Amino acid sequence: MERNLASWDRIARVVFGAALVIAALTGTIGIWGWIGVVLLATAGMNFCPIYKIFGLKTCTDC
């Protein structure tokens, strides 16, 4: 997998992903909050398959 996420993109994914998972755990938003796990996983892998499909990259040095 080729890296396609910039640092700011990874940070945003971690913040929003964690917020969604926490909201799901507390019952605030229900089952849809578990989508945050996908955001956390893509941030951890430094790769987004959706970006790959559309040929997008947010990093400038990759």
Secondary structure, DSSP 4 states (H G I P E B T S, - for coil): ------HHHHHHHHHHHHHHHHHHHTTSSGGGGGGHHHHHHHHHHT--HHHHHHT----S--
